[in-house]
Amino acid sequence: MSAEEVMQKFDKESNKREPDGFWGYVISAICILFACFQLYTGIFGVLDAHLQRTIHLCFGMALIYLLYPGRASWSRKSMHPVDLVFAVLSVFATMYIFFQYDELVLRAGMNTETDIMVGILGIVLVFEAARRTVGWPMITVALVFLAYAFAGPYMPGIMAHRGVGFDELVSHLYFTTEGIFGVPMGVSSTFIYLFILFGAYLEATGLGKFFIDTANALAGWAVGGPAKVAVLSSGLMGTVSGSSVANVAGTGSFTIPMMKKLGYRPAFAGAVEAAASTGGQLMPPVMGAAAFLMAEFVGVPYIDVVKAAVIPAVLYYTGIWIGVHFEAKKYGLKGTPREELPKFGELLREKGHLAIPLIIIVYLLVTGYTPMRAALYAIALTIICACLRKSTRITPTDFVNGLINGSKGVLGVLIACATAGIIIGVVTKTGVGLKLATALLDLAGGQLLPAMFFTMITSLILGMGVPTTANYVITSTIAAPALVQMNVPVLAAHMFAFYFGIVADVTPPVALAAYAGSGIAGANPMKTGVNAAKLAIAAFIVPYIFVLAPELLMINATAFTVLLSMVTAILGMWGLSLAMIGFCQHPLNALQRIVFFLGGLCLIIPGTMTDIAGVAVLALGFLWQKRNKGGALKVGSDD
């Protein structure tokens, strides 16, 4: 299966209409106007919150209805009249707020029948746009919340509430900044759009190819080289990409065939790319755009979220790297000959300047610039840096295409934020977030570990098939408050829910990234998902650790405690990865796997006694291995 086919099958955002002729020009013109509006407000200052978000949603929904056919059977080359009608209605429903804004403010919530009718239309259009772009899982969650708003008086026990009137709910969701036009839409209309535009220009410069070539030069020659290239390149791509499926298709179309050629089993090759690509959403600075929302929800500077994400992301990729290394040792898989690989020095001289904007944007964020201002400077710097060499120069056509691709790239996030606003609107109106948190705590008996376990399960279920940004909004609204009530630091609680929402992409039975990897590898999707979950073991353990020891998130930590926690945790990941792969110097039996797993777990848990115990147990496992005999297994043999 080609990368394009994988994207269309597993990533609804990629299944767009690409019309020729008149409608192609119309769509491009709207995209350019959208980009100009966002850049103008980014440079000269945003409008009033409701107006900024209204115009943002207006552009977004109009483009969604023009780009995404209502039915799978409709043409991708011509415009269907029904889609055109929906696009016009979406402009009407959103622009009604813009043109009636002063009167709506003066009425202060006393909405007329016309207001309510427009509000109903707007909410329905948001649901339909979400169906076309992000699929049914998120719509289902939003519909359940809407039903709860009306069913409150009939709910049992703690979940009961007085109920919400129909007109009252429509007004709350559509004519205030507590619903569709709430915080998620506010972040989308400011920070997220500009970062996605930044990513579009980075892609236009060829940075993605530079990342893959760099990963090849650095790791392609090593044991299991192509798999390590997949891990490294996906991690680098994750700094600017927010979609696990898009990352799988982008880097996987290159790395998965190389892994299979080297001798990796197809299911494992697809799993490596799936796990590595999913980690891209956990890798600063972009983190699937959810980092911006987290900063707003938690009430901390954006750079604090980025700093908190660094060590867990490093541990995640360390676990995958060690896993692919010992998988290669297990089957005796060598790297690619050095003479067939690009030279790192030459790459750095030819294209190293393309990475300057990434370095600068991190510097700007660290030194106190707002994300919006940092993104604007980074966009300008990307274009300037690309012009330093003829081979990477951005032409006027590339510049215009960057505006178009940026506007198209934000659509999935935009409509997910609008739909998430419906969920948040119901939560603020009914108080269900606190009720769910209380129910989780009751189920856990007031104990932290059971509460974390139930929060994990909730986040995994809610994260199935839901885009990153929407995923975080849902899990942070429903799951994180339970941990906050148990005196867990707010940032740690939100990061916990975020991690397990993301790792749903590699957790069977609904593992979109793993299914995408299996499509390219020609492997069994379920086997690919199981292997991906084993490689991503860090994502299942590290969140528990940073809740218990927030210094891993650099919360109230000194340089020494951060360094010590990181070193011991990396050693712990080594033990866990050996246990998952089942190979060290020789194949491991079941008891040896348990020894390495327990030793690794002790080292990941911060604390002097656990560190000493972990080192002792791993040393025991290593000495036990020394007495074993055997070598690499044959390729294709069972684990």
C-alpha positions, 0 to 999 in steps of 0.5 A: 500500500502506498503512502498516499493510500495509507493516508486516505484510508487511516487519516480522514484529514488527508482524504480531500477533494482536489478539484481542477479549474474554477473550483481549484482556484476558488479554494486556493483563493480562500486558503490565501485569504485565510492565511492573510487574515491570520498573519495580519492579526498575528502581526498587528494584534488579534480582534476581540476574542469572539470575532477572531474565533468566528472568522477563523471558524468561518474560513475553516468550515467553508474550506472543509465543505469545499474540500471534503465530500459529504459521501465517499462515493462523490468525486474528488475532482468536481464540486458537488452542489450539496457541498457548496450549499453547506459551505454557503450555510457555514459562512452565513451561520458564522458571519451572523455573529460577526455582523450582529455582534454589537446587538448580541453583546447588548442583548447579553444572553437574551437571544431571539428566535432567529439567534436560536435558529442560527445557533442550531444551524451552526452547531449542526454544521460543526458536527457535520464538518467534524464527521467529514474531517475527524470521523465518528469517535469524537462526534460520538463523545460530543453527542453523549455529552449533549444527551447528558445535558438534557438527561440530567434530572433522570440520571442516578446518584452523583451524575444527576443535575437539574438539566439544561433548557434547549434554548439555554444550551444553544445560546451557551454553546454558540453565542458565548466563549464557553462553547464552540468559541471557547479556549480551544478555538481561541488557541487554534485561531492564534498559536496553532494556525501560525505553527502549522503554517510554520510547519508548511514552510519547513516542509516546502524547504525540504526539511523532512528529506534533510531529517531522513538523510541526517538520520541515515548518515548518523544511524544507518550504518549501525546494527539494525540501521534502517530501524534506528533511522525510522526512530531518529527521523520520526523523532526529528519530524515530530518536532514539527508534525502533529499527526502520527498517521501523517508521520507514519506515511511520510517517513514510513514509506522510506524506512519500512521498505528498508527495514524489510529489506534488511530482514526485519519482520513486516509486523515489526517494521510497521510497529517501529515506524508506528511507535516512533511516529506516535512519539512525535506528538509527545516531542517538543516543541509542537506536540500535535498542537496540544501543548498550546491548549495545555498551557492555556488549561493549566495556566502556565507559560508555553515553555513550561509545558515544553520543558516538562515534555522533554525528559518523558519524550527522551525516555520514550524514544530511548525505549524504542531505540533500545528495543530495535537495537536488541531486535536486530541483535536477536536476529543478527541484522546488520546496518547499511554499508557506509558507502551507500549512505549520505555523508553527515558533513556534506548534508550539514553544509548543504542543508544544515541551514534549514534547521536554523528556524527550529533552533531559533523558535525554541530560543525565542520561547525560552527567552520569553517571546509569546508563541504567536510572536515566536511563530511569526519570526520563525516563519519569516526566518524559514523563508530567509534561511531557505534562500541562503542556497539555490537548491533550497530556495523558495520560489514565489510559487512555493511561497503561495503554496505554503499559504495554501497548505498551511490553511488546509493543514489546520482544518482538522485541528480547527474543527476538532477544537470547535467540537471539543468546545461543545464538550467543554460547554456541557462540562461548564454548564452541568459540572459533569467534569467534577462529577466524573472526577469524583466517580473515578475517585470513588471507584479507586477508593481514594487511592492514587495508584488505582485512580491513575489506573482508571484514568489511564483506561479512560484516556486510552478509550477516549483517545481511540481514533481521535486526533491529538488536539481533540484527544487532549481536550477530552482527556483533560476535561474528563480524566485529569481532574480526578488526579488533580483532586488527589493533590497531583500537580496540575501539569503532571495530571494533564500530561498523564491524561495526554500521554495515554490519550496519545498512546491509544494510536498504538494500542490495539484494537483501535491503533490507527498509527499501527494500522497505517504502518501495517498497510505500508509493511503489508503486515497483519494489523493486530500483530503490528499493533501488539509489537508497537505497544511493546516498543512503546512500553515507556509511554505506559510506565513513565506517566505513572512515574512523573505523577509520583515524582514530578521532577521528571517534568522539571517541577520543583526540581534541581539540575542534579535531581533532573540529571539523576532521574534521567540517567537512572530512568534511561538505565531502567528503559534498557531493562524494560526493553530487554524484557519486551524484546526477549534478548540481551546477549542471548535469548531470554527465558520467561524468568529472565524477562521478569528479572530485567523487567523488575530491575528496569522498573525499579530504576525508573521509579525515582528514589535511592533505594529503588535505584540500588535495587534496580542496579542489583537486579539488572546486574543479576540478570546480566550475569545470568545471561553470561552463563547462557549459550546461544546466538542470533535467531533466524529471521522469521522465527517466533519471539 
